[in-house]
Structures are given as C-alpha cells and as structure tokens.
Amino acid sequence: MKILVRNLERSINEAELTELFKPYGAVESCVVVMDQDTGKSKGFGFVEMTNPREAIKAIKGLNTLKVKGIGIRVKAAE
C-alpha cells in the first residue's frame, strides 16, 4: 500500500522517514520528493508498505504526529 506523507520538515531524509514507519511493519520503499533545481526536499514523500493492515495502522498512528516540531499529515496515496 502506498502512503502519502505531507508537511515534512525540509531536513528529513529517507532513512529518518523509514524509521518512523518501521515500528508499524515492513517498509518496502521510501522516497522524499526533492526539488530538481535546488536539490532540497519539497516537504512530502511516499512510503510503501507490503501489508495493508500494517499500513493502515501506520496511517492512524502517525497522522498529525509532531516530527521535528511540525505535525505531519499521513494518508493513503491515491
């Protein structure tokens, strides 16, 4: 299941994002979307989890969680 993570602090990298999701289950892939011109984070990313149940638990557990002082938004990607 693909998950959209928005409102990320710009310094968060893929390893840190993966670590947020690991307690909920197996993370298949993780991408922080970067601006091509500046090379800096655009403030959102995608996490893919193999088990849909674990993904739903992660969405419920992490949505609105404060990471580096900013409340992230987590939902299923469309």
mmJSON file of the N, C-alpha and C atoms, coordinates in Angstrom:
{"data_MODEL":{"atom_site":{
"group_PDB":["ATOM","ATOM","ATOM","ATOM","ATOM","ATOM","ATOM","ATOM","ATOM","ATOM","ATOM","ATOM","ATOM","ATOM","ATOM","ATOM","ATOM","ATOM","ATOM","ATOM","ATOM","ATOM","ATOM","ATOM","ATOM","ATOM","ATOM","ATOM","ATOM","ATOM","ATOM","ATOM","ATOM","ATOM","ATOM","ATOM","ATOM","ATOM","ATOM","ATOM","ATOM","ATOM","ATOM","ATOM","ATOM","ATOM","ATOM","ATOM","ATOM","ATOM","ATOM","ATOM","ATOM","ATOM","ATOM","ATOM","ATOM","ATOM","ATOM","ATOM","ATOM","ATOM","ATOM","ATOM","ATOM","ATOM","ATOM","ATOM","ATOM","ATOM","ATOM","ATOM","ATOM","ATOM","ATOM","ATOM","ATOM","ATOM","ATOM","ATOM","ATOM","ATOM","ATOM","ATOM","ATOM","ATOM","ATOM","ATOM","ATOM","ATOM","ATOM","ATOM","ATOM","ATOM","ATOM","ATOM","ATOM","ATOM","ATOM","ATOM","ATOM","ATOM","ATOM","ATOM","ATOM","ATOM","ATOM","ATOM","ATOM","ATOM","ATOM","ATOM","ATOM","ATOM","ATOM","ATOM","ATOM","ATOM","ATOM","ATOM","ATOM","ATOM","ATOM","ATOM","ATOM","ATOM","ATOM","ATOM","ATOM","ATOM","ATOM","ATOM","ATOM","ATOM","ATOM","ATOM","ATOM","ATOM","ATOM","ATOM","ATOM","ATOM","ATOM","ATOM","ATOM","ATOM","ATOM","ATOM","ATOM","ATOM","ATOM","ATOM","ATOM","ATOM","ATOM","ATOM","ATOM","ATOM","ATOM","ATOM","ATOM","ATOM","ATOM","ATOM","ATOM","ATOM","ATOM","ATOM","ATOM","ATOM","ATOM","ATOM","ATOM","ATOM","ATOM","ATOM","ATOM","ATOM","ATOM","ATOM","ATOM","ATOM","ATOM","ATOM","ATOM","ATOM","ATOM","ATOM","ATOM","ATOM","ATOM","ATOM","ATOM","ATOM","ATOM","ATOM","ATOM","ATOM","ATOM","ATOM","ATOM","ATOM","ATOM","ATOM","ATOM","ATOM","ATOM","ATOM","ATOM","ATOM","ATOM","ATOM","ATOM","ATOM","ATOM","ATOM","ATOM","ATOM","ATOM","ATOM","ATOM","ATOM","ATOM","ATOM","ATOM","ATOM","ATOM","ATOM","ATOM","ATOM","ATOM","ATOM","ATOM","ATOM"],
"id":[1,2,3,4,5,6,7,8,9,10,11,12,13,14,15,16,17,18,19,20,21,22,23,24,25,26,27,28,29,30,31,32,33,34,35,36,37,38,39,40,41,42,43,44,45,46,47,48,49,50,51,52,53,54,55,56,57,58,59,60,61,62,63,64,65,66,67,68,69,70,71,72,73,74,75,76,77,78,79,80,81,82,83,84,85,86,87,88,89,90,91,92,93,94,95,96,97,98,99,100,101,102,103,104,105,106,107,108,109,110,111,112,113,114,115,116,117,118,119,120,121,122,123,124,125,126,127,128,129,130,131,132,133,134,135,136,137,138,139,140,141,142,143,144,145,146,147,148,149,150,151,152,153,154,155,156,157,158,159,160,161,162,163,164,165,166,167,168,169,170,171,172,173,174,175,176,177,178,179,180,181,182,183,184,185,186,187,188,189,190,191,192,193,194,195,196,197,198,199,200,201,202,203,204,205,206,207,208,209,210,211,212,213,214,215,216,217,218,219,220,221,222,223,224,225,226,227,228,229,230,231,232,233,234],
"type_symbol":["N","C","C","N","C","C","N","C","C","N","C","C","N","C","C","N","C","C","N","C","C","N","C","C","N","C","C","N","C","C","N","C","C","N","C","C","N","C","C","N","C","C","N","C","C","N","C","C","N","C","C","N","C","C","N","C","C","N","C","C","N","C","C","N","C","C","N","C","C","N","C","C","N","C","C","N","C","C","N","C","C","N","C","C","N","C","C","N","C","C","N","C","C","N","C","C","N","C","C","N","C","C","N","C","C","N","C","C","N","C","C","N","C","C","N","C","C","N","C","C","N","C","C","N","C","C","N","C","C","N","C","C","N","C","C","N","C","C","N","C","C","N","C","C","N","C","C","N","C","C","N","C","C","N","C","C","N","C","C","N","C","C","N","C","C","N","C","C","N","C","C","N","C","C","N","C","C","N","C","C","N","C","C","N","C","C","N","C","C","N","C","C","N","C","C","N","C","C","N","C","C","N","C","C","N","C","C","N","C","C","N","C","C","N","C","C","N","C","C","N","C","C","N","C","C","N","C","C","N","C","C","N","C","C"],
"label_atom_id":["N","CA","C","N","CA","C","N","CA","C","N","CA","C","N","CA","C","N","CA","C","N","CA","C","N","CA","C","N","CA","C","N","CA","C","N","CA","C","N","CA","C","N","CA","C","N","CA","C","N","CA","C","N","CA","C","N","CA","C","N","CA","C","N","CA","C","N","CA","C","N","CA","C","N","CA","C","N","CA","C","N","CA","C","N","CA","C","N","CA","C","N","CA","C","N","CA","C","N","CA","C","N","CA","C","N","CA","C","N","CA","C","N","CA","C","N","CA","C","N","CA","C","N","CA","C","N","CA","C","N","CA","C","N","CA","C","N","CA","C","N","CA","C","N","CA","C","N","CA","C","N","CA","C","N","CA","C","N","CA","C","N","CA","C","N","CA","C","N","CA","C","N","CA","C","N","CA","C","N","CA","C","N","CA","C","N","CA","C","N","CA","C","N","CA","C","N","CA","C","N","CA","C","N","CA","C","N","CA","C","N","CA","C","N","CA","C","N","CA","C","N","CA","C","N","CA","C","N","CA","C","N","CA","C","N","CA","C","N","CA","C","N","CA","C","N","CA","C","N","CA","C","N","CA","C","N","CA","C","N","CA","C","N","CA","C","N","CA","C","N","CA","C"],
"label_alt_id":[null,null,null,null,null,null,null,null,null,null,null,null,null,null,null,null,null,null,null,null,null,null,null,null,null,null,null,null,null,null,null,null,null,null,null,null,null,null,null,null,null,null,null,null,null,null,null,null,null,null,null,null,null,null,null,null,null,null,null,null,null,null,null,null,null,null,null,null,null,null,null,null,null,null,null,null,null,null,null,null,null,null,null,null,null,null,null,null,null,null,null,null,null,null,null,null,null,null,null,null,null,null,null,null,null,null,null,null,null,null,null,null,null,null,null,null,null,null,null,null,null,null,null,null,null,null,null,null,null,null,null,null,null,null,null,null,null,null,null,null,null,null,null,null,null,null,null,null,null,null,null,null,null,null,null,null,null,null,null,null,null,null,null,null,null,null,null,null,null,null,null,null,null,null,null,null,null,null,null,null,null,null,null,null,null,null,null,null,null,null,null,null,null,null,null,null,null,null,null,null,null,null,null,null,null,null,null,null,null,null,null,null,null,null,null,null,null,null,null,null,null,null,null,null,null,null,null,null,null,null,null,null,null,null],
"label_comp_id":["MET","MET","MET","LYS","LYS","LYS","ILE","ILE","ILE","LEU","LEU","LEU","VAL","VAL","VAL","ARG","ARG","ARG","ASN","ASN","ASN","LEU","LEU","LEU","GLU","GLU","GLU","ARG","ARG","ARG","SER","SER","SER","ILE","ILE","ILE","ASN","ASN","ASN","GLU","GLU","GLU","ALA","ALA","ALA","GLU","GLU","GLU","LEU","LEU","LEU","THR","THR","THR","GLU","GLU","GLU","LEU","LEU","LEU","PHE","PHE","PHE","LYS","LYS","LYS","PRO","PRO","PRO","TYR","TYR","TYR","GLY","GLY","GLY","ALA","ALA","ALA","VAL","VAL","VAL","GLU","GLU","GLU","SER","SER","SER","CYS","CYS","CYS","VAL","VAL","VAL","VAL","VAL","VAL","VAL","VAL","VAL","MET","MET","MET","ASP","ASP","ASP","GLN","GLN","GLN","ASP","ASP","ASP","THR","THR","THR","GLY","GLY","GLY","LYS","LYS","LYS","SER","SER","SER","LYS","LYS","LYS","GLY","GLY","GLY","PHE","PHE","PHE","GLY","GLY","GLY","PHE","PHE","PHE","VAL","VAL","VAL","GLU","GLU","GLU","MET","MET","MET","THR","THR","THR","ASN","ASN","ASN","PRO","PRO","PRO","ARG","ARG","ARG","GLU","GLU","GLU","ALA","ALA","ALA","ILE","ILE","ILE","LYS","LYS","LYS","ALA","ALA","ALA","ILE","ILE","ILE","LYS","LYS","LYS","GLY","GLY","GLY","LEU","LEU","LEU","ASN","ASN","ASN","THR","THR","THR","LEU","LEU","LEU","LYS","LYS","LYS","VAL","VAL","VAL","LYS","LYS","LYS","GLY","GLY","GLY","ILE","ILE","ILE","GLY","GLY","GLY","ILE","ILE","ILE","ARG","ARG","ARG","VAL","VAL","VAL","LYS","LYS","LYS","ALA","ALA","ALA","ALA","ALA","ALA","GLU","GLU","GLU"],
"label_asym_id":["A","A","A","A","A","A","A","A","A","A","A","A","A","A","A","A","A","A","A","A","A","A","A","A","A","A","A","A","A","A","A","A","A","A","A","A","A","A","A","A","A","A","A","A","A","A","A","A","A","A","A","A","A","A","A","A","A","A","A","A","A","A","A","A","A","A","A","A","A","A","A","A","A","A","A","A","A","A","A","A","A","A","A","A","A","A","A","A","A","A","A","A","A","A","A","A","A","A","A","A","A","A","A","A","A","A","A","A","A","A","A","A","A","A","A","A","A","A","A","A","A","A","A","A","A","A","A","A","A","A","A","A","A","A","A","A","A","A","A","A","A","A","A","A","A","A","A","A","A","A","A","A","A","A","A","A","A","A","A","A","A","A","A","A","A","A","A","A","A","A","A","A","A","A","A","A","A","A","A","A","A","A","A","A","A","A","A","A","A","A","A","A","A","A","A","A","A","A","A","A","A","A","A","A","A","A","A","A","A","A","A","A","A","A","A","A","A","A","A","A","A","A","A","A","A","A","A","A","A","A","A","A","A","A"],
"label_entity_id":["1","1","1","1","1","1","1","1","1","1","1","1","1","1","1","1","1","1","1","1","1","1","1","1","1","1","1","1","1","1","1","1","1","1","1","1","1","1","1","1","1","1","1","1","1","1","1","1","1","1","1","1","1","1","1","1","1","1","1","1","1","1","1","1","1","1","1","1","1","1","1","1","1","1","1","1","1","1","1","1","1","1","1","1","1","1","1","1","1","1","1","1","1","1","1","1","1","1","1","1","1","1","1","1","1","1","1","1","1","1","1","1","1","1","1","1","1","1","1","1","1","1","1","1","1","1","1","1","1","1","1","1","1","1","1","1","1","1","1","1","1","1","1","1","1","1","1","1","1","1","1","1","1","1","1","1","1","1","1","1","1","1","1","1","1","1","1","1","1","1","1","1","1","1","1","1","1","1","1","1","1","1","1","1","1","1","1","1","1","1","1","1","1","1","1","1","1","1","1","1","1","1","1","1","1","1","1","1","1","1","1","1","1","1","1","1","1","1","1","1","1","1","1","1","1","1","1","1","1","1","1","1","1","1"],
"label_seq_id":[1,1,1,2,2,2,3,3,3,4,4,4,5,5,5,6,6,6,7,7,7,8,8,8,9,9,9,10,10,10,11,11,11,12,12,12,13,13,13,14,14,14,15,15,15,16,16,16,17,17,17,18,18,18,19,19,19,20,20,20,21,21,21,22,22,22,23,23,23,24,24,24,25,25,25,26,26,26,27,27,27,28,28,28,29,29,29,30,30,30,31,31,31,32,32,32,33,33,33,34,34,34,35,35,35,36,36,36,37,37,37,38,38,38,39,39,39,40,40,40,41,41,41,42,42,42,43,43,43,44,44,44,45,45,45,46,46,46,47,47,47,48,48,48,49,49,49,50,50,50,51,51,51,52,52,52,53,53,53,54,54,54,55,55,55,56,56,56,57,57,57,58,58,58,59,59,59,60,60,60,61,61,61,62,62,62,63,63,63,64,64,64,65,65,65,66,66,66,67,67,67,68,68,68,69,69,69,70,70,70,71,71,71,72,72,72,73,73,73,74,74,74,75,75,75,76,76,76,77,77,77,78,78,78],
"pdbx_PDB_ins_code":[null,null,null,null,null,null,null,null,null,null,null,null,null,null,null,null,null,null,null,null,null,null,null,null,null,null,null,null,null,null,null,null,null,null,null,null,null,null,null,null,null,null,null,null,null,null,null,null,null,null,null,null,null,null,null,null,null,null,null,null,null,null,null,null,null,null,null,null,null,null,null,null,null,null,null,null,null,null,null,null,null,null,null,null,null,null,null,null,null,null,null,null,null,null,null,null,null,null,null,null,null,null,null,null,null,null,null,null,null,null,null,null,null,null,null,null,null,null,null,null,null,null,null,null,null,null,null,null,null,null,null,null,null,null,null,null,null,null,null,null,null,null,null,null,null,null,null,null,null,null,null,null,null,null,null,null,null,null,null,null,null,null,null,null,null,null,null,null,null,null,null,null,null,null,null,null,null,null,null,null,null,null,null,null,null,null,null,null,null,null,null,null,null,null,null,null,null,null,null,null,null,null,null,null,null,null,null,null,null,null,null,null,null,null,null,null,null,null,null,null,null,null,null,null,null,null,null,null,null,null,null,null,null,null],
"Cartn_x":[0.844,0.0,0.888,0.571,1.358,0.739,1.605,1.181,1.821,1.01,1.495,1.762,2.944,3.318,3.589,2.762,2.898,3.337,3.7,4.083,5.348,6.257,7.529,8.456,9.195,10.235,11.257,11.756,12.593,13.91,14.352,15.629,15.483,14.255,14.053,14.483,15.245,15.697,14.941,15.221,14.507,14.743,15.95,16.249,15.42,15.307,14.513,13.033,12.544,11.141,10.862,11.773,11.637,11.575,12.413,12.444,11.121,10.425,9.118,8.104,8.193,7.205,7.561,8.823,9.271,8.542,8.218,7.514,6.139,5.594,4.271,4.334,5.501,5.633,6.718,6.727,7.762,7.572,8.639,8.633,9.302,8.545,9.059,9.938,9.463,10.24,9.851,10.734,10.507,11.187,10.459,11.01,10.595,11.567,11.288,11.427,10.386,10.396,11.275,12.208,13.177,12.933,13.224,13.146,14.354,14.121,15.22,16.193,15.676,16.541,17.423,16.831,17.575,18.174,17.628,18.098,17.591,16.654,16.103,14.737,14.354,13.068,11.91,10.862,9.647,8.671,9.037,8.194,7.164,7.307,6.42,7.148,6.545,7.168,6.172,6.643,5.81,6.5,5.704,6.192,5.322,5.947,5.198,5.409,4.28,4.333,3.663,4.237,3.74,2.399,2.203,0.985,-0.02,-1.198,-2.187,-2.652,-2.763,-3.18,-2.154,-0.893,0.181,0.198,-0.063,-0.084,-1.19,-2.362,-3.48,-3.148,-2.512,-2.088,-1.082,-0.168,0.829,0.153,-0.814,-1.532,-2.226,-2.933,-3.656,-2.696,-1.582,-0.635,0.23,0.497,1.434,0.77,-0.491,-1.162,-1.231,-0.814,-0.748,0.379,1.203,2.342,3.321,3.851,4.841,6.218,6.825,8.165,9.013,10.047,10.901,10.066,9.032,8.216,7.079,6.919,5.864,4.942,3.628,2.652,2.567,2.934,2.879,1.467,1.162,-0.131,0.149,-0.562,-0.321,-1.653,-1.692,-2.903,-2.534,-3.501,-3.283,-3.122,-2.146,-1.916,-2.971,-3.439,-4.462,-3.845],
"Cartn_y":[-1.178,0.0,1.24,2.175,3.406,4.48,5.147,6.138,7.485,8.537,9.897,10.53,11.112,11.803,13.265,14.165,15.591,16.384,17.624,18.571,18.134,17.516,17.089,18.282,18.282,19.274,19.055,20.116,20.025,19.269,19.097,18.412,16.897,16.387,14.943,14.194,13.12,12.322,10.986,10.187,8.928,7.941,7.903,6.987,7.333,8.62,9.055,8.754,8.947,8.664,7.171,6.359,4.905,4.494,5.077,4.749,5.071,6.108,6.443,5.321,4.689,3.686,2.268,1.985,0.628,0.001,0.744,0.108,-0.471,-0.037,-0.498,-1.697,-1.997,-3.146,-2.945,-3.868,-3.865,-2.708,-1.939,-0.83,-1.317,-1.295,-1.762,-0.706,0.544,1.635,2.954,3.936,5.255,6.289,7.342,8.399,9.753,10.631,12.022,12.769,13.483,14.176,15.42,15.515,16.609,17.558,18.83,19.825,19.642,19.517,19.274,20.442,21.654,22.832,23.059,22.935,23.251,22.019,20.844,19.623,19.471,20.337,20.301,19.626,19.136,18.465,19.413,18.855,19.63,19.538,18.763,18.687,17.569,16.646,15.483,14.28,13.117,11.902,10.757,9.602,8.41,7.241,6.454,5.24,4.104,3.002,1.836,0.711,0.159,-0.951,-2.162,-3.34,-4.551,-5.015,-4.894,-5.378,-4.23,-4.311,-3.227,-2.951,-3.996,-3.793,-2.958,-3.289,-2.537,-1.094,-0.91,0.435,1.277,0.678,1.404,1.773,0.868,1.167,2.316,2.313,3.388,4.726,4.721,5.959,6.512,5.648,6.087,6.53,5.813,6.121,7.345,7.643,8.73,10.027,9.976,11.191,12.206,13.404,14.552,14.451,13.405,13.289,14.438,15.015,16.091,15.474,15.794,15.335,16.582,16.723,17.918,19.19,19.108,20.279,20.575,19.77,20.016,18.801,19.039,17.95,17.439,16.177,15.6,15.122,14.997,14.503,13.199,12.149,10.826,10.267,9.828,9.217,8.276,7.45,6.541,7.363,7.021,7.724,7.288,8.23,7.917,7.724],
"Cartn_z":[0.0,0.0,0.0,-0.857,-0.971,-0.07,0.698,1.68,1.35,1.383,1.173,2.535,2.68,3.92,3.552,4.096,3.773,4.997,4.764,5.805,6.55,5.805,6.405,6.583,7.668,7.871,6.754,6.176,4.966,5.155,6.399,6.613,6.762,6.808,6.986,5.728,5.941,4.8,4.765,3.749,3.553,4.688,5.228,6.333,7.568,7.871,9.029,8.823,7.608,7.304,7.423,6.94,7.056,8.521,9.355,10.781,11.474,11.019,11.59,11.357,10.182,9.793,10.237,10.486,10.838,12.02,13.08,14.198,13.818,12.695,12.273,11.335,10.797,9.901,8.863,7.89,6.851,5.877,5.686,4.73,3.451,2.355,1.067,0.4,0.429,-0.153,0.498,0.342,0.918,0.029,-0.312,-1.16,-0.602,-0.389,-0.077,-1.396,-1.802,-3.091,-2.99,-3.949,-3.952,-5.126,-4.914,-5.97,-6.884,-8.181,-9.123,-9.211,-9.074,-9.206,-7.984,-6.788,-5.566,-4.895,-5.18,-4.53,-3.103,-2.71,-1.351,-1.352,-0.183,-0.029,-0.342,-0.951,-1.213,-0.035,0.998,2.188,2.169,1.212,1.208,0.638,0.86,0.373,0.326,-0.096,-0.215,0.474,1.177,1.82,1.306,0.953,0.503,1.507,1.975,2.931,2.294,2.539,1.889,2.448,3.753,4.392,4.56,3.913,4.016,5.45,6.271,7.673,8.428,8.223,8.875,8.375,7.088,6.504,7.138,7.334,7.942,9.386,10.111,11.486,11.496,10.535,10.44,10.149,9.24,8.902,10.148,10.857,12.065,13.166,13.3,14.362,14.12,12.845,12.532,12.08,11.633,11.162,12.305,12.054,12.976,14.014,13.952,14.861,14.602,15.683,15.512,15.313,14.181,13.851,13.624,14.454,14.413,14.563,15.414,15.743,14.787,13.74,12.752,12.684,12.719,12.62,11.19,10.988,9.638,9.324,8.042,7.574,6.818,7.2,6.613,6.134,4.853,4.32,3.182,2.804,1.682,0.412,-0.404,-1.674,-2.684,-3.477,-4.483,-5.84],
"occupancy":[1.0,1.0,1.0,1.0,1.0,1.0,1.0,1.0,1.0,1.0,1.0,1.0,1.0,1.0,1.0,1.0,1.0,1.0,1.0,1.0,1.0,1.0,1.0,1.0,1.0,1.0,1.0,1.0,1.0,1.0,1.0,1.0,1.0,1.0,1.0,1.0,1.0,1.0,1.0,1.0,1.0,1.0,1.0,1.0,1.0,1.0,1.0,1.0,1.0,1.0,1.0,1.0,1.0,1.0,1.0,1.0,1.0,1.0,1.0,1.0,1.0,1.0,1.0,1.0,1.0,1.0,1.0,1.0,1.0,1.0,1.0,1.0,1.0,1.0,1.0,1.0,1.0,1.0,1.0,1.0,1.0,1.0,1.0,1.0,1.0,1.0,1.0,1.0,1.0,1.0,1.0,1.0,1.0,1.0,1.0,1.0,1.0,1.0,1.0,1.0,1.0,1.0,1.0,1.0,1.0,1.0,1.0,1.0,1.0,1.0,1.0,1.0,1.0,1.0,1.0,1.0,1.0,1.0,1.0,1.0,1.0,1.0,1.0,1.0,1.0,1.0,1.0,1.0,1.0,1.0,1.0,1.0,1.0,1.0,1.0,1.0,1.0,1.0,1.0,1.0,1.0,1.0,1.0,1.0,1.0,1.0,1.0,1.0,1.0,1.0,1.0,1.0,1.0,1.0,1.0,1.0,1.0,1.0,1.0,1.0,1.0,1.0,1.0,1.0,1.0,1.0,1.0,1.0,1.0,1.0,1.0,1.0,1.0,1.0,1.0,1.0,1.0,1.0,1.0,1.0,1.0,1.0,1.0,1.0,1.0,1.0,1.0,1.0,1.0,1.0,1.0,1.0,1.0,1.0,1.0,1.0,1.0,1.0,1.0,1.0,1.0,1.0,1.0,1.0,1.0,1.0,1.0,1.0,1.0,1.0,1.0,1.0,1.0,1.0,1.0,1.0,1.0,1.0,1.0,1.0,1.0,1.0,1.0,1.0,1.0,1.0,1.0,1.0,1.0,1.0,1.0,1.0,1.0,1.0],
"B_iso_or_equiv":[0.0,0.0,0.0,0.0,0.0,0.0,0.0,0.0,0.0,0.0,0.0,0.0,0.0,0.0,0.0,0.0,0.0,0.0,0.0,0.0,0.0,0.0,0.0,0.0,0.0,0.0,0.0,0.0,0.0,0.0,0.0,0.0,0.0,0.0,0.0,0.0,0.0,0.0,0.0,0.0,0.0,0.0,0.0,0.0,0.0,0.0,0.0,0.0,0.0,0.0,0.0,0.0,0.0,0.0,0.0,0.0,0.0,0.0,0.0,0.0,0.0,0.0,0.0,0.0,0.0,0.0,0.0,0.0,0.0,0.0,0.0,0.0,0.0,0.0,0.0,0.0,0.0,0.0,0.0,0.0,0.0,0.0,0.0,0.0,0.0,0.0,0.0,0.0,0.0,0.0,0.0,0.0,0.0,0.0,0.0,0.0,0.0,0.0,0.0,0.0,0.0,0.0,0.0,0.0,0.0,0.0,0.0,0.0,0.0,0.0,0.0,0.0,0.0,0.0,0.0,0.0,0.0,0.0,0.0,0.0,0.0,0.0,0.0,0.0,0.0,0.0,0.0,0.0,0.0,0.0,0.0,0.0,0.0,0.0,0.0,0.0,0.0,0.0,0.0,0.0,0.0,0.0,0.0,0.0,0.0,0.0,0.0,0.0,0.0,0.0,0.0,0.0,0.0,0.0,0.0,0.0,0.0,0.0,0.0,0.0,0.0,0.0,0.0,0.0,0.0,0.0,0.0,0.0,0.0,0.0,0.0,0.0,0.0,0.0,0.0,0.0,0.0,0.0,0.0,0.0,0.0,0.0,0.0,0.0,0.0,0.0,0.0,0.0,0.0,0.0,0.0,0.0,0.0,0.0,0.0,0.0,0.0,0.0,0.0,0.0,0.0,0.0,0.0,0.0,0.0,0.0,0.0,0.0,0.0,0.0,0.0,0.0,0.0,0.0,0.0,0.0,0.0,0.0,0.0,0.0,0.0,0.0,0.0,0.0,0.0,0.0,0.0,0.0,0.0,0.0,0.0,0.0,0.0,0.0],
"pdbx_formal_charge":[null,null,null,null,null,null,null,null,null,null,null,null,null,null,null,null,null,null,null,null,null,null,null,null,null,null,null,null,null,null,null,null,null,null,null,null,null,null,null,null,null,null,null,null,null,null,null,null,null,null,null,null,null,null,null,null,null,null,null,null,null,null,null,null,null,null,null,null,null,null,null,null,null,null,null,null,null,null,null,null,null,null,null,null,null,null,null,null,null,null,null,null,null,null,null,null,null,null,null,null,null,null,null,null,null,null,null,null,null,null,null,null,null,null,null,null,null,null,null,null,null,null,null,null,null,null,null,null,null,null,null,null,null,null,null,null,null,null,null,null,null,null,null,null,null,null,null,null,null,null,null,null,null,null,null,null,null,null,null,null,null,null,null,null,null,null,null,null,null,null,null,null,null,null,null,null,null,null,null,null,null,null,null,null,null,null,null,null,null,null,null,null,null,null,null,null,null,null,null,null,null,null,null,null,null,null,null,null,null,null,null,null,null,null,null,null,null,null,null,null,null,null,null,null,null,null,null,null,null,null,null,null,null,null],
"auth_seq_id":[1,1,1,2,2,2,3,3,3,4,4,4,5,5,5,6,6,6,7,7,7,8,8,8,9,9,9,10,10,10,11,11,11,12,12,12,13,13,13,14,14,14,15,15,15,16,16,16,17,17,17,18,18,18,19,19,19,20,20,20,21,21,21,22,22,22,23,23,23,24,24,24,25,25,25,26,26,26,27,27,27,28,28,28,29,29,29,30,30,30,31,31,31,32,32,32,33,33,33,34,34,34,35,35,35,36,36,36,37,37,37,38,38,38,39,39,39,40,40,40,41,41,41,42,42,42,43,43,43,44,44,44,45,45,45,46,46,46,47,47,47,48,48,48,49,49,49,50,50,50,51,51,51,52,52,52,53,53,53,54,54,54,55,55,55,56,56,56,57,57,57,58,58,58,59,59,59,60,60,60,61,61,61,62,62,62,63,63,63,64,64,64,65,65,65,66,66,66,67,67,67,68,68,68,69,69,69,70,70,70,71,71,71,72,72,72,73,73,73,74,74,74,75,75,75,76,76,76,77,77,77,78,78,78],
"auth_comp_id":["MET","MET","MET","LYS","LYS","LYS","ILE","ILE","ILE","LEU","LEU","LEU","VAL","VAL","VAL","ARG","ARG","ARG","ASN","ASN","ASN","LEU","LEU","LEU","GLU","GLU","GLU","ARG","ARG","ARG","SER","SER","SER","ILE","ILE","ILE","ASN","ASN","ASN","GLU","GLU","GLU","ALA","ALA","ALA","GLU","GLU","GLU","LEU","LEU","LEU","THR","THR","THR","GLU","GLU","GLU","LEU","LEU","LEU","PHE","PHE","PHE","LYS","LYS","LYS","PRO","PRO","PRO","TYR","TYR","TYR","GLY","GLY","GLY","ALA","ALA","ALA","VAL","VAL","VAL","GLU","GLU","GLU","SER","SER","SER","CYS","CYS","CYS","VAL","VAL","VAL","VAL","VAL","VAL","VAL","VAL","VAL","MET","MET","MET","ASP","ASP","ASP","GLN","GLN","GLN","ASP","ASP","ASP","THR","THR","THR","GLY","GLY","GLY","LYS","LYS","LYS","SER","SER","SER","LYS","LYS","LYS","GLY","GLY","GLY","PHE","PHE","PHE","GLY","GLY","GLY","PHE","PHE","PHE","VAL","VAL","VAL","GLU","GLU","GLU","MET","MET","MET","THR","THR","THR","ASN","ASN","ASN","PRO","PRO","PRO","ARG","ARG","ARG","GLU","GLU","GLU","ALA","ALA","ALA","ILE","ILE","ILE","LYS","LYS","LYS","ALA","ALA","ALA","ILE","ILE","ILE","LYS","LYS","LYS","GLY","GLY","GLY","LEU","LEU","LEU","ASN","ASN","ASN","THR","THR","THR","LEU","LEU","LEU","LYS","LYS","LYS","VAL","VAL","VAL","LYS","LYS","LYS","GLY","GLY","GLY","ILE","ILE","ILE","GLY","GLY","GLY","ILE","ILE","ILE","ARG","ARG","ARG","VAL","VAL","VAL","LYS","LYS","LYS","ALA","ALA","ALA","ALA","ALA","ALA","GLU","GLU","GLU"],
"auth_asym_id":["A","A","A","A","A","A","A","A","A","A","A","A","A","A","A","A","A","A","A","A","A","A","A","A","A","A","A","A","A","A","A","A","A","A","A","A","A","A","A","A","A","A","A","A","A","A","A","A","A","A","A","A","A","A","A","A","A","A","A","A","A","A","A","A","A","A","A","A","A","A","A","A","A","A","A","A","A","A","A","A","A","A","A","A","A","A","A","A","A","A","A","A","A","A","A","A","A","A","A","A","A","A","A","A","A","A","A","A","A","A","A","A","A","A","A","A","A","A","A","A","A","A","A","A","A","A","A","A","A","A","A","A","A","A","A","A","A","A","A","A","A","A","A","A","A","A","A","A","A","A","A","A","A","A","A","A","A","A","A","A","A","A","A","A","A","A","A","A","A","A","A","A","A","A","A","A","A","A","A","A","A","A","A","A","A","A","A","A","A","A","A","A","A","A","A","A","A","A","A","A","A","A","A","A","A","A","A","A","A","A","A","A","A","A","A","A","A","A","A","A","A","A","A","A","A","A","A","A","A","A","A","A","A","A"],
"auth_atom_id":["N","CA","C","N","CA","C","N","CA","C","N","CA","C","N","CA","C","N","CA","C","N","CA","C","N","CA","C","N","CA","C","N","CA","C","N","CA","C","N","CA","C","N","CA","C","N","CA","C","N","CA","C","N","CA","C","N","CA","C","N","CA","C","N","CA","C","N","CA","C","N","CA","C","N","CA","C","N","CA","C","N","CA","C","N","CA","C","N","CA","C","N","CA","C","N","CA","C","N","CA","C","N","CA","C","N","CA","C","N","CA","C","N","CA","C","N","CA","C","N","CA","C","N","CA","C","N","CA","C","N","CA","C","N","CA","C","N","CA","C","N","CA","C","N","CA","C","N","CA","C","N","CA","C","N","CA","C","N","CA","C","N","CA","C","N","CA","C","N","CA","C","N","CA","C","N","CA","C","N","CA","C","N","CA","C","N","CA","C","N","CA","C","N","CA","C","N","CA","C","N","CA","C","N","CA","C","N","CA","C","N","CA","C","N","CA","C","N","CA","C","N","CA","C","N","CA","C","N","CA","C","N","CA","C","N","CA","C","N","CA","C","N","CA","C","N","CA","C","N","CA","C","N","CA","C","N","CA","C","N","CA","C","N","CA","C","N","CA","C","N","CA","C"],
"pdbx_PDB_model_num":[1,1,1,1,1,1,1,1,1,1,1,1,1,1,1,1,1,1,1,1,1,1,1,1,1,1,1,1,1,1,1,1,1,1,1,1,1,1,1,1,1,1,1,1,1,1,1,1,1,1,1,1,1,1,1,1,1,1,1,1,1,1,1,1,1,1,1,1,1,1,1,1,1,1,1,1,1,1,1,1,1,1,1,1,1,1,1,1,1,1,1,1,1,1,1,1,1,1,1,1,1,1,1,1,1,1,1,1,1,1,1,1,1,1,1,1,1,1,1,1,1,1,1,1,1,1,1,1,1,1,1,1,1,1,1,1,1,1,1,1,1,1,1,1,1,1,1,1,1,1,1,1,1,1,1,1,1,1,1,1,1,1,1,1,1,1,1,1,1,1,1,1,1,1,1,1,1,1,1,1,1,1,1,1,1,1,1,1,1,1,1,1,1,1,1,1,1,1,1,1,1,1,1,1,1,1,1,1,1,1,1,1,1,1,1,1,1,1,1,1,1,1,1,1,1,1,1,1,1,1,1,1,1,1]
}}}
